[in-house]
Amino acid sequence: MNDISKAIQEYENLRHLILSNDFVVSDYKQINYGLQFSISKLGWSGIIRVYQNNQGKVKIDFSQLDNSENSVLIKHLNGNQTRDLPQTVKPNSFDAVILPVIGSDESGKGDYFGSLVIACVYVDEFISQKLFDLGVKDSKSISDTKILEIAKRIRYICKDKFIVLEISAERYNQIYSKLENEKKSLNDLLAWAHAKAIEEILSKVECQTAIVDQFADESLLLEKLQAQGKKIQIIQAHRAESNVAVAAASILARERFINKLDKLGKQYEINLPKGASQEVIKVARLLVEKNGNEILKKMVKLHFKTTKEVLA
């Protein structure tokens, strides 16, 4: 039987990368001149084969994969993997597996009060390890107090290699109204905002890949990108916050949202709750009673169904 030790090592490398992106990876089985294994995720599955010739050269065969988003991601991971991974990088961690990379995420999308904030963070191997050591993860799993603390350290680690773009509630409503007249939706606004943030960070760093949490058909974001953005590969995936760059971006975006919501509340001498709960409706009604309906244009996202309840 042929020596397939290098093929097995290649399998281990791929398995490490693929597991870090929430796929399930089977054990390998030997085939002629190599081995084969399957990968799966949320109902999708595919087969990868690894061959080793008599000279010990290894070839990875992706021909059994389809043209889905999962297949594109798997192929991209392999094309950008670092063979000598740092010992501190562990499978299933939030460390970036595609480096360097730009992560983009937003905050405030589901909050009635306050702005919409989009952040982009550039992560290379050095920054990735620092963020991993810091324990960076999706902002939705971290308390507001902790976010304010971690965000300061992220800014220090990343220095000037990040962008935070804020769209105030008033500006948000203006943009949304214009898009609505053009028969477009919130997803168009999100795509425009992410594209703008990606373009801005690309004016500061050089990078070939950006990862964005998927919120709509991937073509929507690609349409909004300008010259700089069209030069890089955009990976849109659900639960993208599992990537350390996107997780860092989510924290910076949430920090700005929290701080600006607090500032807006102090301006009108009222505590503004997050989300779109009954407490939010109660506070919004108090603001309307005191300042009139026009105040909502400056403080809330008017297209929310919450507005009808506030004004009922």
C-alpha positions as CSV (number, residue, x, y, z in Angstrom):
1,M,0.0,0.0,0.0
2,N,1.2,3.5,-0.8
3,D,2.5,5.8,1.9
4,I,-0.3,8.4,2.4
5,S,1.1,10.2,5.4
6,K,1.2,13.6,3.6
7,A,-2.4,13.1,2.4
8,I,-3.4,12.4,6.0
9,Q,-1.6,15.5,7.2
10,E,-3.4,17.5,4.5
11,Y,-6.7,16.0,5.7
12,E,-5.9,17.2,9.3
13,N,-5.1,20.7,8.0
14,L,-8.3,20.9,6.1
15,R,-10.3,19.4,9.0
16,H,-8.9,22.1,11.3
17,L,-9.9,24.9,9.0
18,I,-13.3,23.5,8.1
19,L,-14.3,22.7,11.7
20,S,-13.4,26.3,12.6
21,N,-16.2,27.4,10.3
22,D,-19.0,25.3,11.9
23,F,-19.0,22.4,9.4
24,V,-19.1,18.8,10.4
25,V,-16.2,16.7,9.0
26,S,-16.2,12.9,8.8
27,D,-13.3,10.6,9.4
28,Y,-11.5,9.8,6.2
29,K,-11.5,6.5,4.3
30,Q,-8.8,5.3,2.0
31,I,-9.3,5.2,-1.7
32,N,-6.9,4.5,-4.6
33,Y,-3.8,6.7,-4.1
34,G,-5.3,8.7,-1.3
35,L,-8.3,9.3,0.9
36,Q,-11.9,10.7,0.9
37,F,-14.1,12.4,3.5
38,S,-17.4,14.2,3.7
39,I,-18.3,17.6,5.0
40,S,-21.8,18.9,6.0
41,K,-23.6,21.9,7.4
42,L,-27.3,22.5,8.0
43,G,-28.6,20.0,5.4
44,W,-25.8,20.6,2.9
45,S,-23.1,18.1,2.3
46,G,-20.2,17.4,-0.1
47,I,-17.2,15.2,-0.6
48,I,-13.5,16.1,-0.7
49,R,-10.7,13.8,-1.9
50,V,-7.0,14.1,-1.2
51,Y,-4.5,12.3,-3.4
52,Q,-0.8,11.6,-3.0
53,N,1.4,10.6,-6.0
54,N,4.5,8.4,-5.9
55,Q,6.7,11.5,-5.4
56,G,4.7,12.4,-2.3
57,K,3.0,15.4,-3.9
58,V,-0.5,16.1,-2.6
59,K,-3.5,17.2,-4.6
60,I,-6.9,18.2,-3.2
61,D,-9.9,17.3,-5.4
62,F,-12.9,19.5,-5.0
63,S,-14.7,18.2,-8.1
64,Q,-17.4,16.5,-6.0
65,L,-18.5,19.8,-4.5
66,D,-21.4,21.8,-6.0
67,N,-21.4,25.5,-6.7
68,S,-23.1,26.6,-3.5
69,E,-21.9,29.2,-1.1
70,N,-20.6,26.5,1.3
71,S,-18.5,25.0,-1.5
72,V,-17.0,28.4,-2.4
73,L,-16.2,29.0,1.2
74,I,-14.4,25.7,1.6
75,K,-12.3,26.2,-1.5
76,H,-11.4,29.7,-0.3
77,L,-10.4,28.4,3.1
78,N,-8.0,26.0,1.4
79,G,-6.6,28.6,-0.9
80,N,-5.8,31.0,2.0
81,Q,-4.8,28.7,4.8
82,T,-1.5,29.2,6.6
83,R,0.3,25.9,6.7
84,D,2.2,26.5,9.9
85,L,-0.6,27.6,12.2
86,P,0.4,29.1,15.6
87,Q,0.2,26.6,18.4
88,T,-2.3,28.9,20.2
89,V,-4.8,28.8,17.4
90,K,-7.4,26.1,18.2
91,P,-10.2,24.4,16.3
92,N,-13.7,25.9,16.9
93,S,-12.2,29.1,18.3
94,F,-13.2,32.6,17.1
95,D,-9.8,33.1,15.5
96,A,-9.7,34.1,11.8
97,V,-8.9,31.3,9.5
98,I,-8.6,33.5,6.4
99,L,-5.9,36.0,6.9
100,P,-5.6,38.9,6.4
101,V,-9.3,39.6,6.3
102,I,-11.8,42.4,6.8
103,G,-14.8,41.7,9.0
104,S,-18.0,43.9,8.7
105,D,-21.0,43.9,11.0
106,E,-23.8,46.3,12.1
107,S,-25.6,47.2,15.3
108,G,-28.9,48.9,15.9
109,K,-30.8,47.2,13.1
110,G,-33.3,45.8,15.5
111,D,-33.4,48.7,17.9
112,Y,-36.3,51.3,17.5
113,F,-34.4,54.1,19.2
114,G,-31.0,55.3,18.0
115,S,-28.7,55.0,15.0
116,L,-27.6,52.2,12.7
117,V,-23.8,51.6,13.1
118,I,-21.6,49.6,10.7
119,A,-18.0,48.7,11.6
120,C,-15.2,47.1,9.6
121,V,-12.1,45.7,11.2
122,Y,-8.9,44.5,9.4
123,V,-7.3,41.4,11.0
124,D,-3.9,39.9,10.1
125,E,-2.1,37.1,11.9
126,F,-0.7,39.3,14.7
127,I,-4.0,41.1,15.3
128,S,-5.9,37.8,15.1
129,Q,-3.8,36.3,17.9
130,K,-4.2,39.4,20.1
131,L,-8.0,39.4,19.6
132,F,-8.1,35.7,20.3
133,D,-6.2,36.2,23.6
134,L,-8.6,39.0,24.5
135,G,-11.5,36.6,24.1
136,V,-13.3,38.5,21.4
137,K,-16.6,37.0,20.3
138,D,-20.0,38.1,19.0
139,S,-21.3,41.2,20.7
140,K,-24.7,39.7,21.2
141,S,-23.2,37.3,23.8
142,I,-21.5,40.1,25.8
143,S,-23.0,42.5,28.3
144,D,-23.0,46.2,27.4
145,T,-20.6,46.9,30.3
146,K,-18.2,44.3,29.0
147,I,-18.5,45.6,25.4
148,L,-17.5,49.1,26.5
149,E,-14.4,47.6,28.1
150,I,-13.4,45.2,25.3
151,A,-14.0,47.8,22.6
152,K,-11.3,50.1,24.0
153,R,-8.8,47.2,23.9
154,I,-9.8,46.3,20.3
155,R,-9.2,49.9,19.2
156,Y,-5.8,49.8,20.8
157,I,-4.9,46.4,19.2
158,C,-6.2,47.4,15.7
159,K,-4.9,51.0,15.9
160,D,-6.1,52.7,12.8
161,K,-7.1,49.6,10.9
162,F,-10.9,49.8,11.5
163,I,-13.8,52.0,10.4
164,V,-17.0,52.8,12.3
165,L,-19.8,54.3,10.2
166,E,-22.8,55.8,12.0
167,I,-26.1,56.7,10.4
168,S,-28.2,58.8,12.8
169,A,-31.9,58.0,13.2
170,E,-32.8,61.2,11.3
171,R,-30.5,60.4,8.4
172,Y,-31.6,56.7,8.5
173,N,-35.2,57.8,8.0
174,Q,-34.3,60.1,5.1
175,I,-32.4,57.3,3.3
176,Y,-35.1,54.7,4.0
177,S,-37.8,57.0,2.7
178,K,-35.9,57.5,-0.5
179,L,-35.3,53.8,-1.0
180,E,-39.0,53.1,-0.2
181,N,-40.0,55.5,-3.0
182,E,-37.7,53.5,-5.3
183,K,-39.5,50.3,-4.3
184,K,-36.4,49.1,-2.3
185,S,-36.0,47.8,1.2
186,L,-34.0,47.8,4.4
187,N,-31.7,45.3,2.9
188,D,-30.7,47.9,0.2
189,L,-29.9,50.3,3.0
190,L,-27.8,47.7,4.8
191,A,-26.0,46.7,1.6
192,W,-25.2,50.4,0.9
193,A,-23.9,50.9,4.4
194,H,-21.7,47.8,4.5
195,A,-20.3,48.7,1.0
196,K,-19.5,52.2,2.1
197,A,-17.7,51.0,5.2
198,I,-15.7,48.4,3.2
199,E,-14.7,51.0,0.7
200,E,-13.5,53.3,3.5
201,I,-11.4,50.7,5.2
202,L,-9.9,49.7,1.9
203,S,-8.6,53.2,1.6
204,K,-6.5,52.5,4.7
205,V,-5.4,48.9,4.2
206,E,-4.7,46.3,1.5
207,C,-6.8,43.1,1.7
208,Q,-8.2,40.5,-0.7
209,T,-11.1,39.2,1.4
210,A,-14.0,40.6,3.5
211,I,-16.5,38.6,5.5
212,V,-20.0,40.0,6.2
213,D,-22.9,38.4,8.1
214,Q,-25.4,37.5,5.4
215,F,-28.6,39.6,5.5
216,A,-29.9,39.2,1.9
217,D,-29.1,37.8,-1.5
218,E,-25.3,38.2,-1.9
219,S,-25.7,40.1,-5.2
220,L,-27.3,43.0,-3.4
221,L,-24.1,43.9,-1.5
222,L,-21.9,43.3,-4.6
223,E,-24.0,45.8,-6.6
224,K,-23.3,48.5,-4.1
225,L,-19.6,48.2,-4.0
226,Q,-17.5,50.7,-5.9
227,A,-14.1,50.3,-7.6
228,Q,-12.1,49.4,-4.5
229,G,-14.7,47.0,-3.2
230,K,-15.1,45.1,-6.5
231,K,-11.4,44.1,-6.4
232,I,-11.8,41.9,-3.3
233,Q,-13.7,38.7,-2.6
234,I,-16.8,39.2,-0.4
235,I,-17.8,36.2,1.7
236,Q,-21.4,36.5,3.0
237,A,-22.3,33.8,5.5
238,H,-24.8,33.2,8.3
239,R,-23.3,33.4,11.8
240,A,-20.3,35.2,10.4
241,E,-19.6,36.6,13.9
242,S,-17.8,33.3,14.6
243,N,-15.0,34.8,12.6
244,V,-12.8,37.0,14.9
245,A,-12.7,39.9,12.5
246,V,-16.5,40.1,12.2
247,A,-16.8,39.6,16.0
248,A,-14.5,42.5,16.6
249,A,-16.5,44.6,14.2
250,S,-19.7,43.7,16.0
251,I,-18.3,44.9,19.3
252,L,-17.0,48.2,17.9
253,A,-20.4,48.8,16.2
254,R,-22.3,48.0,19.4
255,E,-20.1,50.2,21.5
256,R,-20.8,53.2,19.2
257,F,-24.5,52.4,19.2
258,I,-24.6,52.2,23.0
259,N,-22.7,55.4,23.5
260,K,-24.8,57.4,21.0
261,L,-28.1,56.0,22.5
262,D,-27.0,57.1,25.9
263,K,-26.0,60.6,24.6
264,L,-29.4,60.9,22.8
265,G,-31.2,60.0,26.0
266,K,-29.4,62.6,28.0
267,Q,-30.2,65.2,25.5
268,Y,-33.9,64.6,26.0
269,E,-33.5,63.7,29.7
270,I,-34.9,60.2,29.4
271,N,-33.5,56.7,29.5
272,L,-33.9,55.2,26.0
273,P,-34.4,51.4,26.1
274,K,-33.0,49.1,23.5
275,G,-34.9,46.8,21.2
276,A,-38.6,47.2,20.3
277,S,-40.4,46.1,23.5
278,Q,-43.5,47.4,25.3
279,E,-41.1,49.5,27.4
280,V,-39.8,51.1,24.2
281,I,-43.4,52.0,23.2
282,K,-44.0,53.5,26.6
283,V,-40.9,55.7,26.4
284,A,-41.7,56.8,22.8
285,R,-45.2,57.8,23.8
286,L,-43.8,59.9,26.6
287,L,-41.5,61.7,24.2
288,V,-44.4,62.4,21.8
289,E,-46.5,63.7,24.6
290,K,-43.7,66.1,25.6
291,N,-42.3,67.1,22.2
292,G,-44.9,66.2,19.5
293,N,-44.8,63.6,16.8
294,E,-41.9,65.2,14.9
295,I,-39.5,64.1,17.6
296,L,-39.8,60.6,16.3
297,K,-38.0,61.5,13.1
298,K,-34.9,62.4,15.1
299,M,-34.9,59.5,17.5
300,V,-36.4,56.3,16.1
301,K,-36.5,54.2,12.9
302,L,-39.9,55.2,11.6
303,H,-40.6,52.2,9.4
304,F,-40.8,49.9,12.4
305,K,-44.3,48.6,13.2
306,T,-43.6,50.1,16.6
307,T,-44.4,53.6,15.2
308,K,-48.0,52.6,14.6
309,E,-48.4,51.4,18.2
310,V,-46.7,54.5,19.6
311,L,-49.1,56.8,17.6
312,A,-52.2,54.7,18.1
